[in-house]
Each structure stands twice: as structure tokens, then as C-alpha cells.
Amino acid sequence: MKVVQPPLALSDALLIAKGRHRACYQYPGHPELCIKVHIDPRDDLETIREVRYFNWLHKCNVNLDGIADYRGKLPTTLGMGYVYELVRDYDGQVSKTLDHYLRNFELTEPRINVLTSAYQEFKQTFQRHYISMMNLKAYNIVFKRESESHGRLYLIDNLGSANLLPLSYFFKSIAARMLQRKFRRFESLVEERYHFSINS
């Protein structure tokens, strides 16, 4: 007889961050994982699209460096939960968004070379493996401090394509053009909004 597990209890004490559509919680007992749940359970199209793309990437054994990986789903007291890797700094703190660093120049200034180097590595990884994504936003990227003098960027949201027939999944030339546009637009947005050239 199969034992049915009760939904995992999530509370405000576990809340890490909340966006317009999803809230992110620490997975109790698993500091390396987080759980995303929908604020409106009917508003799950973006997650379904993202999960399908993750499953395709896993099946194709695509390198997922620079991406907070998807680990599965489970019922919670707040609705269906989607489990992802939780990116943490070398000191155990949850990694902060690129938006956080760019809005606080006193944090950015001593890390200018580290941030721009991390961005180049992040960009090259996505281009090398033809990873599809939605529009890049600084609040959907976290900067993982691996030491006081080194770090890496990770995409934590907006993976995959919104197109009904995502040709970028199957044709590298289309994916390459798409990525070039996305990164160029992101670099312009960062310069305009934060007055910082991340592509230096």
C-alpha cells in the first residue's frame, strides 16, 4: 500500500523572495534547495514552459553551468511547489541579485572587475551551449560570491522560449541570433538603468 505524504508545510519564516507571479521559499531541511509556488495557482504557464525546457535540457545532457537547476515538484500547503537549486555564497548566505549590486554602488565599485568578468563567462556559457531564455533582467540573475575576489552569475528565472514552436531549441543558428539580441538588449538596459557598463 502506497503511503501518501502530506503537503510540505511552508510559512513566511521560510520566504526568501516574492515576485509578481511566484514566491520562493527555503526547502526545510535542504539548505541547497528552494521551492517556488504560484501566488495565483492559475498563473502557472511560465513555470510549465520552464519545466518542459528543463526536462528537454536534462534529456539532451546540456551543460547547465550558470543556471539554477530544476529538481522536480511536490505538493505544499501553498499549492504545487517547484524545486530548484538555491544559489548560495561561499559563506552560506543566499546569493543576492545582480540588481541588488548594481543599485548599491558601494557594493559594485570594489567588484567591478569581478562582475564584468563573471558576466563575460555567463554570456559565453549561454552562447556556447545555445541556451534559450526570455528577456534578461538583473533581478533574475544572482551573483554567487565564491570568494572575496571571485564570483559567478546564475540565471534563476525566465529560462526557455514563449514561442508556441520554439525553433531556438532545435536550430543553433536561430538560438545564436536570439541570444545575441537578448544580451545586447540586456547590456543596453543595464547601462541605461544603472549607469554601468557590464560588457566592459
Backbone as CSV, one residue per row, in Angstrom:
resi,resn,N_x,N_y,N_z,CA_x,CA_y,CA_z,C_x,C_y,C_z
1,MET,0.841,-1.194,0.000,0.000,0.000,0.000,0.878,1.247,0.000
2,LYS,0.610,2.157,-0.895,1.402,3.372,-1.012,1.006,4.377,0.069
3,VAL,2.027,4.886,0.763,1.783,5.880,1.803,1.751,7.266,1.157
4,VAL,0.677,8.001,1.393,0.540,9.341,0.836,1.144,10.351,1.804
5,GLN,2.148,11.080,1.331,2.797,12.075,2.171,1.948,13.348,2.220
6,PRO,1.826,13.968,3.395,1.080,15.233,3.478,1.848,16.338,2.756
7,PRO,1.153,17.390,2.320,1.840,18.505,1.657,2.924,19.095,2.564
8,LEU,4.012,19.512,1.968,5.103,20.129,2.722,4.649,21.485,3.255
9,ALA,4.844,21.718,4.537,4.413,22.966,5.167,5.387,24.095,4.853
10,LEU,4.869,25.179,4.280,5.658,26.377,4.002,5.048,27.538,4.778
11,SER,5.906,28.398,5.309,5.442,29.540,6.094,6.251,30.776,5.738
12,ASP,5.807,31.928,6.228,6.511,33.185,5.963,7.943,33.159,6.482
13,ALA,8.196,32.370,7.508,9.551,32.288,8.069,10.537,31.695,7.066
14,LEU,10.028,30.960,6.074,10.883,30.329,5.063,10.980,31.145,3.778
15,LEU,10.234,32.261,3.711,10.188,33.054,2.485,11.544,33.689,2.189
16,ILE,12.020,33.511,0.953,13.279,34.113,0.504,12.998,35.375,-0.301
17,ALA,12.070,35.289,-1.230,11.729,36.435,-2.078,10.370,36.198,-2.715
18,LYS,9.747,37.298,-3.137,8.439,37.202,-3.782,8.416,38.119,-4.991
19,GLY,7.982,37.578,-6.135,7.839,38.366,-7.351,6.372,38.608,-7.653
20,ARG,6.091,39.010,-8.883,4.703,39.276,-9.263,3.877,38.004,-9.361
21,HIS,4.510,36.908,-9.790,3.767,35.677,-10.057,4.113,34.527,-9.117
22,ARG,5.354,34.520,-8.605,5.778,33.391,-7.780,6.465,33.865,-6.502
23,ALA,6.385,33.025,-5.484,7.123,33.254,-4.240,8.122,32.120,-4.076
24,CYS,9.283,32.447,-3.523,10.369,31.476,-3.377,10.620,31.227,-1.887
25,TYR,10.615,29.950,-1.495,10.786,29.564,-0.102,11.988,28.633,0.061
26,GLN,12.629,28.712,1.210,13.652,27.738,1.557,12.992,26.364,1.712
27,TYR,13.622,25.336,1.163,13.133,23.970,1.330,13.573,23.507,2.720
28,PRO,12.624,23.258,3.638,13.001,22.862,5.001,13.894,21.619,5.013
29,GLY,15.026,21.743,5.706,15.943,20.611,5.818,16.878,20.443,4.645
30,HIS,16.748,21.289,3.626,17.606,21.201,2.438,18.122,22.605,2.084
31,PRO,19.188,23.049,2.724,19.673,24.420,2.514,20.126,24.709,1.089
32,GLU,20.368,23.661,0.300,20.833,23.845,-1.072,19.679,23.955,-2.069
33,LEU,18.431,23.898,-1.571,17.275,23.904,-2.455,16.261,24.961,-2.039
34,CYS,15.460,25.403,-3.013,14.339,26.296,-2.723,13.108,25.773,-3.447
35,ILE,11.954,26.274,-3.047,10.686,25.861,-3.638,9.944,27.102,-4.115
36,LYS,9.532,27.097,-5.368,8.759,28.207,-5.923,7.290,27.784,-6.021
37,VAL,6.405,28.650,-5.550,4.969,28.398,-5.648,4.308,29.611,-6.291
38,HIS,3.185,29.375,-6.950,2.478,30.456,-7.620,1.591,31.214,-6.642
39,ILE,1.643,32.525,-6.732,0.780,33.355,-5.903,-0.676,33.131,-6.306
40,ASP,-0.920,33.059,-7.610,-2.227,32.672,-8.145,-2.034,31.306,-8.813
41,PRO,-2.612,30.229,-8.256,-2.394,28.878,-8.803,-2.732,28.742,-10.285
42,ARG,-3.586,29.629,-10.799,-3.964,29.552,-12.217,-2.906,30.161,-13.125
43,ASP,-1.975,30.892,-12.535,-0.975,31.621,-13.306,0.322,30.812,-13.380
44,ASP,0.231,29.635,-14.009,1.377,28.724,-13.995,1.977,28.444,-15.370
45,LEU,1.549,29.179,-16.393,2.020,28.891,-17.751,3.529,29.067,-17.884
46,GLU,4.060,30.110,-17.238,5.502,30.364,-17.335,6.298,29.208,-16.727
47,THR,5.841,28.711,-15.597,6.548,27.605,-14.940,6.449,26.329,-15.753
48,ILE,5.271,26.050,-16.307,5.109,24.857,-17.134,6.067,24.910,-18.322
49,ARG,6.156,26.077,-18.968,7.082,26.246,-20.083,8.516,26.014,-19.639
50,GLU,8.879,26.585,-18.503,10.248,26.474,-17.997,10.587,25.023,-17.643
51,VAL,9.664,24.345,-16.981,9.893,22.957,-16.577,10.055,22.058,-17.805
52,ARG,9.233,22.278,-18.826,9.363,21.483,-20.055,10.735,21.672,-20.688
53,TYR,11.222,22.901,-20.664,12.537,23.166,-21.245,13.637,22.526,-20.404
54,PHE,13.514,22.600,-19.087,14.490,21.940,-18.218,14.510,20.438,-18.492
55,ASN,13.346,19.831,-18.627,13.286,18.395,-18.894,13.966,18.067,-20.220
56,TRP,13.784,18.928,-21.204,14.425,18.731,-22.511,15.940,18.868,-22.387
57,LEU,16.391,19.866,-21.625,17.828,20.066,-21.416,18.450,18.866,-20.694
58,HIS,17.749,18.363,-19.677,18.248,17.197,-18.946,18.339,15.980,-19.867
59,LYS,17.310,15.784,-20.673,17.280,14.637,-21.588,18.429,14.705,-22.588
60,CYS,18.762,15.921,-23.018,19.835,16.107,-24.005,21.217,16.261,-23.357
61,ASN,21.275,16.167,-22.029,22.533,16.307,-21.287,23.253,17.614,-21.596
62,VAL,22.492,18.694,-21.663,23.073,20.016,-21.929,23.742,20.540,-20.662
63,ASN,24.902,21.143,-20.830,25.627,21.739,-19.710,24.789,22.879,-19.116
64,LEU,24.571,22.835,-17.798,23.727,23.833,-17.141,24.523,24.750,-16.216
65,ASP,25.807,24.952,-16.513,26.584,25.923,-15.750,25.930,27.297,-15.885
66,GLY,25.860,28.008,-14.780,25.282,29.352,-14.820,23.772,29.378,-14.733
67,ILE,23.148,28.228,-14.409,21.691,28.146,-14.288,21.337,27.449,-12.975
68,ALA,20.400,28.005,-12.227,19.881,27.329,-11.038,18.982,26.193,-11.510
69,ASP,19.429,24.961,-11.331,18.789,23.804,-11.942,17.447,23.454,-11.292
70,TYR,16.581,22.850,-12.095,15.266,22.376,-11.652,15.394,20.947,-11.148
71,ARG,14.774,20.640,-10.000,14.935,19.321,-9.378,13.644,18.523,-9.249
72,GLY,12.504,19.083,-9.645,11.254,18.336,-9.533,10.177,19.140,-8.829
73,LYS,9.046,18.499,-8.573,7.942,19.211,-7.927,7.329,18.373,-6.818
74,LEU,6.607,19.052,-5.914,5.959,18.366,-4.811,4.841,19.236,-4.259
75,PRO,3.801,18.625,-3.711,2.707,19.421,-3.151,3.128,20.105,-1.851
76,THR,2.683,21.341,-1.667,2.950,22.080,-0.443,1.628,22.627,0.099
77,THR,1.669,23.189,1.283,0.464,23.777,1.874,0.049,25.054,1.150
78,LEU,0.903,25.559,0.242,0.582,26.767,-0.534,0.315,26.450,-2.000
79,GLY,0.144,25.173,-2.300,-0.074,24.765,-3.692,1.100,23.959,-4.205
80,MET,1.086,23.636,-5.491,2.167,22.850,-6.062,3.478,23.630,-5.978
81,GLY,4.519,22.959,-5.503,5.824,23.592,-5.382,6.806,23.030,-6.397
82,TYR,7.644,23.908,-6.939,8.645,23.520,-7.929,10.026,23.729,-7.310
83,VAL,10.806,22.668,-7.269,12.066,22.662,-6.525,13.230,23.028,-7.443
84,TYR,14.028,23.989,-6.980,15.190,24.456,-7.741,16.431,24.493,-6.842
85,GLU,17.571,24.486,-7.496,18.821,24.723,-6.789,18.784,26.126,-6.186
86,LEU,19.222,26.268,-4.945,19.313,27.572,-4.295,20.774,27.999,-4.294
87,VAL,21.070,29.079,-4.990,22.458,29.532,-5.135,22.877,30.273,-3.870
88,ARG,23.978,29.839,-3.288,24.497,30.445,-2.058,25.949,30.884,-2.234
89,ASP,26.336,31.939,-1.501,27.713,32.415,-1.499,28.604,31.468,-0.700
90,TYR,29.898,31.707,-0.791,30.862,30.843,-0.096,30.663,30.853,1.423
91,ASP,30.047,31.915,1.967,29.832,31.999,3.413,28.466,31.455,3.839
92,GLY,27.726,30.850,2.879,26.444,30.242,3.193,25.240,31.138,3.001
93,GLN,25.468,32.434,2.770,24.351,33.361,2.560,23.716,33.125,1.187
94,VAL,22.401,33.301,1.111,21.735,33.200,-0.191,22.278,34.309,-1.096
95,SER,22.694,33.945,-2.299,23.294,34.916,-3.217,22.292,36.006,-3.582
96,LYS,22.787,37.230,-3.636,21.930,38.377,-3.943,21.879,38.617,-5.450
97,THR,20.819,39.290,-5.874,20.634,39.527,-7.304,21.637,40.535,-7.848
98,LEU,21.837,40.471,-9.142,22.681,41.457,-9.807,22.078,42.846,-9.639
99,ASP,20.757,42.933,-9.649,20.066,44.199,-9.413,20.481,44.802,-8.067
100,HIS,20.589,43.979,-7.043,20.994,44.456,-5.709,22.372,45.108,-5.762
101,TYR,23.301,44.456,-6.457,24.662,45.014,-6.537,24.696,46.285,-7.371
102,LEU,23.964,46.296,-8.481,24.015,47.462,-9.369,23.300,48.674,-8.776
103,ARG,22.325,48.448,-7.904,21.634,49.565,-7.257,22.420,50.141,-6.082
104,ASN,23.391,49.389,-5.593,24.196,49.824,-4.443,25.650,49.934,-4.874
105,PHE,26.017,51.111,-5.364,27.332,51.257,-5.987,28.469,51.000,-5.007
106,GLU,28.234,51.219,-3.708,29.291,50.933,-2.741,29.623,49.439,-2.706
107,LEU,28.673,48.591,-3.154,28.932,47.159,-3.284,29.522,46.830,-4.650
108,THR,29.102,47.600,-5.661,29.554,47.344,-7.033,30.997,47.782,-7.254
109,GLU,31.328,48.971,-6.753,32.636,49.570,-7.063,33.819,48.644,-6.767
110,PRO,33.898,48.026,-5.564,35.050,47.150,-5.313,35.005,45.838,-6.093
111,ARG,33.870,45.574,-6.793,33.715,44.308,-7.519,33.561,44.519,-9.018
112,ILE,33.889,45.699,-9.516,33.672,45.991,-10.940,34.330,44.950,-11.830
113,ASN,35.597,44.672,-11.610,36.303,43.696,-12.454,35.725,42.291,-12.294
114,VAL,35.348,41.953,-11.060,34.781,40.623,-10.803,33.426,40.473,-11.497
115,LEU,32.581,41.508,-11.405,31.248,41.453,-12.017,31.323,41.385,-13.538
116,THR,32.173,42.223,-14.122,32.267,42.223,-15.591,32.876,40.915,-16.096
117,SER,33.834,40.375,-15.367,34.425,39.085,-15.742,33.391,37.965,-15.614
118,ALA,32.614,37.994,-14.524,31.572,36.986,-14.321,30.518,37.079,-15.418
119,TYR,30.200,38.299,-15.846,29.209,38.472,-16.909,29.712,37.881,-18.217
120,GLN,30.975,38.112,-18.552,31.530,37.553,-19.786,31.485,36.032,-19.773
121,GLU,31.798,35.449,-18.634,31.750,33.986,-18.502,30.316,33.477,-18.641
122,PHE,29.381,34.170,-18.000,27.958,33.833,-18.061,27.454,33.886,-19.504
123,LYS,27.772,34.967,-20.191,27.351,35.176,-21.576,27.931,34.101,-22.497
124,GLN,29.214,33.823,-22.334,29.867,32.826,-23.191,29.301,31.433,-22.967
125,THR,28.956,31.117,-21.718,28.386,29.799,-21.410,27.048,29.613,-22.120
126,PHE,26.182,30.614,-22.059,24.882,30.526,-22.722,25.044,30.436,-24.231
127,GLN,25.976,31.196,-24.785,26.191,31.163,-26.230,26.831,29.848,-26.675
128,ARG,27.711,29.322,-25.852,28.397,28.076,-26.211,27.430,26.901,-26.250
129,HIS,26.440,26.913,-25.357,25.507,25.779,-25.261,24.118,26.108,-25.824
130,TYR,23.983,27.285,-26.443,22.748,27.683,-27.136,21.518,27.573,-26.224
131,ILE,21.638,28.119,-25.019,20.552,28.069,-24.047,19.507,29.135,-24.373
132,SER,18.260,28.730,-24.483,17.169,29.678,-24.758,16.675,30.308,-23.458
133,MET,16.305,31.577,-23.548,15.791,32.263,-22.363,14.879,33.392,-22.807
134,MET,14.090,33.871,-21.844,13.250,35.033,-22.081,14.137,36.270,-21.936
135,ASN,13.533,37.449,-21.893,14.326,38.661,-21.735,15.085,38.651,-20.415
136,LEU,16.371,38.960,-20.483,17.199,39.003,-19.281,16.841,40.214,-18.433
137,LYS,16.747,40.003,-17.122,16.516,41.070,-16.157,17.535,40.917,-15.035
138,ALA,18.023,42.041,-14.514,19.047,41.993,-13.464,18.531,41.339,-12.189
139,TYR,17.204,41.358,-11.968,16.675,40.730,-10.759,16.435,39.233,-10.937
140,ASN,16.634,38.699,-12.147,16.536,37.259,-12.389,17.904,36.594,-12.485
141,ILE,18.932,37.357,-12.167,20.304,36.851,-12.165,20.883,37.094,-10.779
142,VAL,21.552,36.090,-10.209,22.213,36.292,-8.921,23.720,36.209,-9.102
143,PHE,24.426,36.932,-8.241,25.894,36.911,-8.238,26.341,36.052,-7.066
144,LYS,26.909,34.893,-7.379,27.399,33.980,-6.351,28.838,34.330,-6.016
145,ARG,29.060,34.815,-4.800,30.417,35.105,-4.349,31.085,33.784,-3.969
146,GLU,32.074,33.356,-4.772,32.772,32.107,-4.496,33.970,32.335,-3.587
147,SER,34.386,33.594,-3.467,35.414,34.038,-2.533,35.308,35.553,-2.485
148,GLU,36.183,36.208,-1.746,36.164,37.672,-1.701,36.580,38.291,-3.033
149,SER,37.273,37.513,-3.854,37.808,38.080,-5.099,37.299,37.391,-6.357
150,HIS,36.328,36.489,-6.220,35.839,35.775,-7.401,34.364,35.434,-7.221
151,GLY,33.645,35.412,-8.348,32.229,35.060,-8.291,31.705,34.679,-9.662
152,ARG,30.471,34.156,-9.695,29.838,33.745,-10.941,28.385,34.203,-10.940
153,LEU,27.849,34.399,-12.128,26.451,34.764,-12.285,25.617,33.528,-12.611
154,TYR,24.406,33.491,-12.053,23.475,32.385,-12.293,22.115,32.946,-12.671
155,LEU,21.509,32.381,-13.713,20.133,32.715,-14.068,19.207,31.898,-13.170
156,ILE,18.266,32.560,-12.497,17.375,31.857,-11.574,15.923,31.861,-12.038
157,ASP,15.650,32.475,-13.180,14.262,32.581,-13.651,14.256,32.906,-15.136
158,ASN,13.103,32.652,-15.784,12.890,33.057,-17.181,13.689,32.251,-18.195
159,LEU,13.830,30.967,-17.944,14.505,30.096,-18.907,13.493,29.597,-19.933
160,GLY,13.963,29.366,-21.159,13.114,28.806,-22.196,12.538,29.862,-23.128
161,SER,11.672,29.432,-24.013,11.071,30.301,-25.015,9.549,30.310,-24.875
162,ALA,8.960,31.483,-25.109,7.496,31.609,-25.048,6.836,31.252,-26.375
163,ASN,7.623,31.012,-27.401,7.059,30.693,-28.712,6.352,29.332,-28.688
164,LEU,5.239,29.252,-29.399,4.486,28.001,-29.478,5.343,26.896,-30.083
165,LEU,6.122,27.251,-31.094,7.075,26.331,-31.699,8.469,26.917,-31.483
166,PRO,9.158,26.521,-30.411,10.453,27.126,-30.064,11.598,26.609,-30.943
167,LEU,11.746,27.219,-32.105,12.761,26.767,-33.057,14.180,26.898,-32.509
168,SER,14.365,27.814,-31.533,15.710,28.003,-30.969,16.184,26.778,-30.199
169,TYR,15.259,25.877,-29.825,15.653,24.644,-29.142,16.350,23.675,-30.100
170,PHE,16.014,23.793,-31.368,16.440,22.785,-32.327,17.434,23.279,-33.371
171,PHE,17.506,24.604,-33.561,18.395,25.157,-34.585,19.389,26.122,-33.942
172,LYS,20.649,25.744,-33.966,21.681,26.538,-33.289,21.811,27.937,-33.885
173,SER,21.613,28.061,-35.177,21.752,29.373,-35.807,20.678,30.337,-35.290
174,ILE,19.457,29.821,-35.099,18.366,30.648,-34.568,18.654,30.993,-33.109
175,ALA,19.111,30.006,-32.348,19.439,30.245,-30.939,20.543,31.286,-30.806
176,ALA,21.549,31.203,-31.663,22.674,32.142,-31.591,22.217,33.571,-31.859
177,ARG,21.353,33.758,-32.854,20.839,35.101,-33.164,19.968,35.628,-32.030
178,MET,19.149,34.747,-31.476,18.285,35.128,-30.364,19.115,35.575,-29.165
179,LEU,20.153,34.808,-28.837,20.999,35.143,-27.696,21.744,36.452,-27.908
180,GLN,22.201,36.674,-29.115,22.899,37.924,-29.416,21.987,39.120,-29.159
181,ARG,20.726,39.010,-29.586,19.759,40.087,-29.356,19.471,40.270,-27.871
182,LYS,19.270,39.167,-27.160,18.932,39.237,-25.736,20.055,39.902,-24.941
183,PHE,21.275,39.491,-25.199,22.399,40.048,-24.446,22.647,41.512,-24.805
184,ARG,22.491,41.843,-26.074,22.680,43.242,-26.479,21.635,44.134,-25.808
185,ARG,20.390,43.657,-25.770,19.319,44.422,-25.125,19.573,44.545,-23.622
186,PHE,20.037,43.472,-23.000,20.320,43.487,-21.569,21.446,44.474,-21.238
187,GLU,22.493,44.469,-22.037,23.613,45.379,-21.797,23.176,46.837,-21.913
188,SER,22.321,47.125,-22.879,21.799,48.486,-23.032,20.925,48.870,-21.848
189,LEU,20.109,47.923,-21.388,19.229,48.181,-20.247,20.047,48.476,-18.987
190,VAL,21.103,47.706,-18.748,21.947,47.913,-17.568,22.617,49.278,-17.618
191,GLU,23.098,49.650,-18.792,23.765,50.949,-18.919,22.771,52.092,-18.712
192,GLU,21.571,51.927,-19.243,20.559,52.974,-19.129,20.016,53.091,-17.708
193,ARG,19.731,51.952,-17.076,19.073,51.971,-15.765,20.047,52.154,-14.602
194,TYR,21.235,51.533,-14.727,22.164,51.554,-13.595,23.417,52.388,-13.869
195,HIS,23.539,52.933,-15.100,24.702,53.725,-15.480,26.002,52.935,-15.253
196,PHE,25.955,51.684,-15.701,27.097,50.785,-15.509,27.284,49.970,-16.775
197,SER,28.505,49.913,-17.280,28.791,49.118,-18.480,29.254,47.736,-18.048
198,ILE,28.349,46.762,-18.111,28.664,45.426,-17.659,29.429,44.639,-18.698
199,ASN,29.500,45.153,-19.908,30.168,44.453,-21.006,31.578,45.005,-21.241
200,SER,32.168,45.632,-20.216,33.500,46.226,-20.372,34.552,45.154,-20.559
